[in-house]
Amino acid sequence: MVIKNAEFLTSVALGSTLPNSVAPEIAIAGKSNVGKSSFINFLVNQKSLARTSSTPGRTRLVNFFSINKGEFYLVDLPGYGFAKVNDAEKEKWGKLIENYIQTSPMLKNVFLLVDCRLEPTDNDRLLIQFLYSINIGCTIVATKCDKLSKMQRNIMRKKIANGLSVGEQNVFMTSASKKIGKEEILTRIEQILTTPDAEEDSD
């Protein structure tokens, strides 16, 4: 997989109609401040395609990015967790995420981003359980791995895999700042895009 072109397509709020997409979609999910925007920019080799912020919870919409002139879409979901917003706003974001995942016919896989230095949260586990319940595949992306030594990375990969009940081979270690793990992620995307739905659902 080679990403030659990436551009912002549209944003969708709760209650709005999803784009009439005919291309596969890969969603990017994770708790607030885990590095979703940085991960997208790193993946497409652009500095500011997805807006980054040091303030948790900045992404409040479902943002669609067209890759390679519509070959597929990356879909940035609002972060969950410790964002400093009221409960009503958090509930609205949760409904927005759930609505997109349940109603998008072109969603093929969700990349769940977790901080490689931390063990998975209850929210991470709940999201994976929800995805499995509706037969949507999930790939675990551990961000900020440059903060750990090689030995520490191996230890945390095992802890993350165990915490989310997935195989270690399904946990990808990445670092946007140090450009680590990009080829493995692009290979994973290619696998997702070329795997028939029936075969993917059986994994």
Protein Blocks (a to p, Z undefined) as FASTA:
>chain_A
ZZfbdcdfbdcdehiacdddfbdcdddeddehilpmmmmmmmnopaklpacdfbghkamc
dcdddeehhlaccdddddehjdccdfklmmmmmmmmmmmmmmmmkbmbdcddddfkbccd
fklmmmmmmmmmnopacddddehklmpcfklmmmmmmmmmmmnopafklpccddfklogo
klmmmmmmmmmmmpcfklmmmZZ
